[in-house]
Amino acid sequence: MVSRIYKAHKMHFRKKKWYASVSVPPEVRHLHSEPRLRLSTGTSDKTTAGILARDKVVPLIHRRIDALFD
């Protein structure tokens, strides 16, 4: 498995919850409907959302982007 480097994630507050998003690399952007992949942290608390994003949500996003490369 190739280790890829992604841009830093960003946090967005939508629908009363915090979402983490990562830009889809240009090499596989044509395989995804949007230029970024965004997932909910499931919480409205910013501090908790940051921890969840770092530990769970962003690694999940990275795995989904890796699947686009395969």
Order of alpha helices (4+ residues) and beta strands (2+ residues): beta-beta-beta-alpha-alpha
